[in-house]
Amino acid sequence: MTERILDVKGLNGGYGSVQILYDIDLYVEKGEFVTIIGPNGCGKSTFIKAIFGIATHYSGSVEHEGEEVSGWRTDQLVNRGISYVPQVNNVFPSLTVHENLQMGGNQLSNKILNERIERALAMFPDLSDRVHDLAASLSGGERQMLAISRALISDPKFLLLDEPTAALSPLYQQQIIERIDSLRDEGITVLIVEQNARLSLARSDRGYIFAGGKVVHTGDAEYILTDPEIGEYFLGSH
């Protein structure tokens, strides 16, 4: 029997009194790579933020591994093994790469922290030669690798990512998605919001399409990629 890492039912949310999300039902099973796509302003990022306790949760249930976690603080969610990588402002530019990684585990012992930093650098070897460089000097792709690496320092089992390939070159887009997909080999389940729908869905098990703050379609990623009607409206022309 499959185990649901995330099970959302009837989620309504937004920012303050401005409602963005309407009756969202969505689930992610252990070991899955699930992608949320949809037009700009449809609520994709707000949904991720609502899950992670950043946007406002109005009503509906959010369960993580069978336990209701809606309304929990972000630090409580991190302690449950959930990490979130925002689209922007996701590194400290005035700190070095190594210092950024240390910030991801400032509650850990030095021994465990150093072990996890070594593991993160092994997953993203592009950063290994840059550990003493300021994050401000990194390329966009390297910054995303650093942001994901820092999220991994807390040893999450469930990773939420908000448009990790935005504004990156095609080469870095491919590399980032490949690295994210490979995290499943480390026992990490992935839920990703992505503008580059085809790239992410090609690696995904399932997908959800948002429009107007609602789920308008869900299904196997391969079906979403190949259905001509869905492709015309949500994926762009080939």
C-alpha positions, 0 to 999 in steps of 0.5 A: 500500500502506498504512503501519502507524504502530502494529502491536501483536501479542500484547501482555501488560502491566500494572503491576508484577506485576498483569497488566491486558492479555492478548494484545492485537492492534491496528494503526493505519495512517498517517492514521487516527483510531482509537478504543478504547472499553469499560467502565471498568477494561477496560484501555484506558488501560493499553494506551495507557500500555504503548505509551508506556512508562509501564505494564509491558510483559511480552511481545508486540511493539510496532512503530512504523513497522516498528521494534520499540519495546517497552520504549523510554523515553518520551523515545525515543518522543517523538523518534520522533514519538509524543506522549501526552496523559494524562487527568489531571495533563496541565498545570502549573497553577502555570505560565502557558499560554505557559510550559506550551507552552514545556515541550513543547519545552524542547530546541528552539531559541527560533525553532523553539519560538516557531513551533510555539507560534504554530502550536499556538495557531492550532489552538486559538484559544481559548487565544490570549487566555489565554497569560499566564493561569495554567493553574489558571484555565482551564476543563476544556475549555481545559486539555485544549486546552492539554494537546493543544497542548503535545503538538503542540510536539514536532511528532508524527506519531502522537498518543495521547490518553487520554479527552480529553473526560472530565468536559467539557461537551457543547460542549467535548466536541464542540469537542475531538473536532473539533479532534483530528480536524482534526489529520489535516489536519496529517499526524497519525495519532490513537489515542484512548481515549474514554468518549464512544464515539458522539462519537469513533466518529463521527469515526473510521475504525475502532474497537476494543472492550476488555473484561477486558483483551482486544480483544473486537471490532474493525471499521469505526467506522460498523459499530460505531456501527450494530450493535444488539448492540454498541450495547446492550452497549458504547455505551449506549441511544440 
